[in-house]
Amino acid sequence: SLDQDNNFPEGRKGLMLLIKPLSAAAYRNVIDALDEAMINEVKKYAIVEPSKEEIVFLEKEQLRK
């Protein structure tokens, strides 16, 4: 499928999943995320470091709970 500007001719197949575990993330949680990607036939994925801004955001959200 195409979007209105024809920017994504691959449609869902062009999806790129970014997994950004924090340093405190359990190894098992990362494996579970990879398993879900495979189950849902996500062909492109990467495990990357979260940005400083993302970490600050998550820390603020945690304080709200």
Buried (B, 14 or more C-beta within 10 A) or exposed (E): EEEEEEEEEEEEEEBEBEBBBEEEEEEEEEEEBBEEBEEEEBEEBEEEEBEEEEBEEEEEEEEEE
